Amino acid sequence: MLTRNAIRALPKCELHRHLDGSVRLETIAELAAHHNLDLGCSDEELAERATIGEPMSNLQEVLQSFSITQKVLCSYDAIKRVAFENVEDAFRDGVKLLELRFAPPFISAGKNDLGNDEIIEAVLDGVDQGMEKYPIQVGLIGIVPRPFDYSVNHRATEDIIRYARGRYKHSERICGFDLADDELKITHEKFVPLINRAASAGLGITVHTGENTDARCVKKSMDLYKPRRIGHGIQAAGDDSLLNRMRDSGIMLELCPTSNWLTHSVSSIEEHPLPLFYRRGIPLSINSDDPRLMNIDLVHEYEICARYYGLESDDFTKINREAVSHSFLPDDIRKEVLKTCF
């Protein structure tokens, strides 16, 4: 089996990493002190409060764990720093192409002096700083969270598109659009106009679906939103016709084994359907989702795939080449990464 050092050295493509789930503990502490923020816990309690090490009751309970990181993403400088550190962490995991996603409505919630423009510019500038320092290509995916007020999500959608089409430095790095957060208590049709608006503006569409729901939600998301990729989608595993449809349509699954275990979306790491999807020829990528929140890194996810699913170096190369091909970044960037890294 591949060693941890050998896995770290493998070139990788990561398509599903959340900025607000990837904030270093020391960064949380320093930002809280700098901005005089009350995190509701002592420095000694921070690690326990800001990380998840064991499965929680459900996805919603995990989502509530983001409250501490949301507080410290409170200024342009704080967000820029976290964006840069996300790029740095990914590079140290061996990532050659990263797509980093962030939700302006979530970050700005409860902060009257922090708007979407400042958030988007901070992320762009942090990513730019990361690409200046490290040989890594980075794309950005804007998220709208399902539970938020529709008007807030509509405004965020328009702001994301405005920057993606604009002239701000590296604004072309905004290449994707995502619908995220709990899928249980929503009306799928409600979000069709936002998805269609983003797609018509040239953004690649990925959707969180089939994580804590069922195969019917995956089907409905595919029918309504026409995504090129799906975040998680693991509940499709029990529906043979849906698996065939996913394979034939070439939709890529962004899979995150540890995350799915911690959210109780699978009963154990060993029972994750990743090897089933791989055997069925469904395109997939291996991702860390919220690595700092979950106290893991991308190397850890590859170790899981090697140990429990029997994947080897050639499998990882195949998976990563396909992941690069499914990236929302421009074709010339994808071709260059494939040529130089894989």
N, C-alpha and C positions, 0 to 999 in steps of 0.2 A: 504494500500500500504506500502511496505517496506520503512523504514526510511533510510536516508543517512548512519547513523551509522550502521544500520543492514546490509545494502548492503556492506559497507566497510568490515564488519566482515565475509562476505561470502568467502569461499575459491574459488579462480579463476585460470583459465588457460588462458593466453594471448599469442596468436600465431602471431600477426601482430602489431609490434611496431618498428618504425624506430629510430635508434640511433640518426641520425642527425635531426630528427624532435622532439627530446625530450631533448633539452638543456635548462637548467634553465636560466632565465634572469640574475640572479646574476653571474652565471658562465660565460655567454657571456661577461658581463661587466668586470669581473676580468681577463679573458683570453685576452680580447682585450687590457686592460691596461698593463698586464704583457708582451705581445708580441708587444706592440706599434702598434696596428692595427687600421687602419682607417675604421670604419664601415659605414661611410657616414651619421652618425646621432649623435646627442648629447645623453648623458646619459638619459636626460629627454624624448627624442624621442624614445628611444630603445624599450620600451614596445609596442608602436604603430607600429614600423617598423618590429619587430621580432615576432609578434603574429597576428593571423587572428581571428576576432570575428564575421564577417559577410560574407555571401556568396560572392565569387569573380566571375569574369566573366566566368572563365572556369578552367579546371584542370591545364593548362599550366601556367596561372597566379599564381596559388597557388604554383606550383613547383618553380617558380622564387623567391618565398618568402624565399627559403632556403639559399639564398646567404649569409646572415649574419652568420648563423650557420656554413656554409661551411668554411667561413674565419677563424673562431676561432678554428676549428679542424685542427690545424696547426702543431702539434708536438705530439710525443709519450705521453708526460705527459698530454697534453690537452685531447687527445682521451681517454686515460686510465681513467681520471677523469670523463669524460662524460659517459663512459661505466659503471663505478661504480655507478654514480648517476642515470642512467637508472634502474639499478637493485634495488637500494634503493627506488626509486619512485614506482616501480612496487610492491615491497614488502609492502610498505605503503598502496597500493591499495587493498591488500589482495591476491596478486598473489602468487601462490605456484609453478607454472611452467610457465616460460617465454621463448619465443623465440624472440630474438632481432636480427634485420636485419640491415646490413650496406653495403655500396657500396664503396669499395676501389677506383674505378675510379673516382667517384664523390668527395670523400674526398680529393684525391690527386691532383685534377685538378688545374693547375696553381701554383703548389708547387713543384718546381724542387728538393728540398731536402727532400721530404717526399714520400717514396715508399710504395708499397703494403705490404712488410714484416713488416715494422715498424707499419703500420696501423693495420694489423691483430694481431700482438703481443700486441699492446696497448689495443685492444678490449679484447683479451683473458685475459690479466692481470687485466684489470678493472673488468671484469666479475668474475674472480677468487677472487678478493678482495671482491666483493659483496657477493659471495657465502660463503666466510669465515666469513663474518659478520652477514649474515641473512640466515634463513632456507628457501632457495628457490633454485629450480633447474632451470638452464638457458641453453638454446641451442642457437646457432648462425646460422644465415642464410646469406650467401654471396650473394650480388646483383650485377648484371650487368645492367646498364641503357641503354635502347634502343638507345637513340640518340648519344651515344659515338662511336668513331671510333672502327671498329670491331677488329683491332689489339690490342687496349687497353683493350677491353672486353675479348679477347682471353687470353691475358697475365694475367688478373685478375682471370679468370676462372682457369687457371693452378696454380696460386699462392694459391687460395682458396683450391683447391684440394690437393696441396702439403702440406699445413698445416693440413688439415683434416686428411691426412694419416700419418702425421709426429709425432715427439716425443716431440714437444713443450708442456709445461705444459697445460693440459686441452684442447689440440688440438682436442680431440674427441668431444668436445662441438660444433665444426663446423659440423652441421648435415643437413643443407639444402642449397638450391640454388634457387635464384629468378630472374626473368626477370621483370624489373619495368620501370617506367617512361611512358611518353605519347605514346599511342598505335596508334594514328591516322595516323601518316605519316611514317609507317615502313612496311617492308616486313616480314611477319611472318616467312617464310621459312629461312630467313637469320640466325636465331638464333638456328635452329635445331641442328647444330653440337655442340654448346656450351651446350645446354640442355642435349643432349645425352652423352656428355663427363662427365658432372657432375653426371648424373644418373648412368652411368657405374662405376663411382668412389664410388657409394654408398650413394650419397647425396639425400635427399628427395627433390622433385621438387614442387615448388609453383610458380604461375605466376600471375602477375597483368594483369587482362583482364576484359573487360566488365564493366569498371568503367565509362568512358566517351564515349564509342563506342556503340556497339550493340551486340545482341545475336549471330550474325554471327562470330564475333571475339572470343567470348567464345567458340563456336563450333570448330573454326579453331585451337584455342590454345589447346583444349582437343584432337583434332585429331593429331596435329603435335607434341605436347610436352608430352602428357600422364602424366599430373600433378596429384599428389595425393591431392593437395589442390589448391584453386584459391583465389587470393587476390581480394576482392570485388565481381566481377561477377554479379553485381546487374541487369545489362541489360538483363540477362537471364529470368527475371521475366515474360516477355510477351510471352515466347515461351514454350508452354505446353509440346511439345515433348522433348525439351532440359531439362526441369525440371524433367521429368520422367527419362531421361538418367542420370542426375546428381544424383538423388536419388538411382537409381539402381546400379550405379557404386560406390557409397559411397564417391564421391569427396566432400571434406569439403570446404565450403565457409567461408573465413575470412572476417567478416562484420564489418564495421566501420561507424555507422550512422551519427555522426556529421561530420566526414570527407567528406562523400558523399554529405551532404547538403552544406558544405562550398565550394566544388568544382563544385557545380551546377549539380552534377550527379543525384540528386533527387531534386524535386521542394520544398520539405519541409520535416522536420523530420517525421511528421505524415504519409507521403506517402512512406516512406522507405519500401522496400519489405521484410524486415527481418521477419515479422510475416507470410507472405505468404510462404517463404522458410521453416519456422518452421512447419507450418501446413502441408506442402507437404512432410515432413519427410526427408528433405535434411539436412545432417549434417552441422552445422554452429558453429562458435565461435564468441564471442563478443570482440571487440578490440578497442583500442584508436588511432591507426595509428601513429599520430604525436601529442601527447598530449600537449607538451609545446608550439609548434608552434600554436596550435589551442586553447590554453588556457583552456584545459579541463583535466580531469583525467579519469581513467577507471571506477571509481565509477559513474561519470557523465553519461557514456554510459549505465550503468546498470539502473540508474535512468530513462533514456529515455525509456529503454525497459520495465520497470515497469509501467511508467506513460502512455505511448502512445500505447504500444503493449500488455499490460495486463499480462506480465510475472511475475511469482511469484517464491518464493524460490525453490520449487520443479523443476520448469522449468530451473532455473539457475543451479541447481545441475546436471540435465540431460545434459544440454548444456556443462557444464564444464567437466563432465566425458567423454563425447564424444570428446571434444577438446583435453584432455590429451591423449586419445587413438589415436588421429590423429597427435600427436606431432612426430617430426622427431628424437627426442632423443631416445637413446637405450631402448629396451624393459624393462630391469630391472629397469631403472629409472622411466619409466612411471608406471609400476606396483607398485613401492614403493609409488609414489605420490598418486595414486588411493587408495592404502591401508591406508595410513596415513592421507590423507586430504579430501577424498571424500567418 
